[in-house]
Every structure is written in C-alpha cells, then in structure tokens.
C-alpha cells in the first residue's frame, strides 16, 4: 500500500507535486492555492519559513532563472531545474 500524502497550504515544499494544489510558491517554498494566491505569515506552518516572508522569501530570485527555478503546471520540475540558481537561503 502506498500513501499519497500531499501538503496543505502553508506547508514547506520543493515542487508543486508535493502539494494538494500542485503549486509550490517559488519564492516562499510553501504550498499555495495557485500562483495568484497571497500567503499570509499566519498561514505558514514553519517558523523559519515564516521569518523569510518579511525578508524577500526563501528564494530571492526564482524568476531570474525561470527554467531552473519554476515547475510545470502539473507541479513537476522542468528538466533544467537547479535550485542553486534561485537565490535560496541554505536554511
């Protein structure tokens, strides 16, 4: 038996496939409803990630290298995915 547990809005993620919604914020690295959703600090479950929301996010430059930092609409990482190019904090 395989459990297919997906993360809820505000939980830490890496890819959209980790989330119920199939969307992981490329800047905050938490699950969101969609790309237009506004994530409020109170919705972020992890206290360290919550602190990053006021300092520009977990990954400061995900749109500078879109093919390296973003995922496809189905939540899967693109072939060129490389988080080291996204300006992410190591924590």
Buried (B, 14 or more C-beta within 10 A) or exposed (E): EEEEEBBEBBBBBBBBBBBEBBBBBBBBBBBBBEEEBEBEEEBBBBEEBBBBBEEEBBBBBBEEBEEBBBBBEEBEBEEEBEBEBBBBBEE
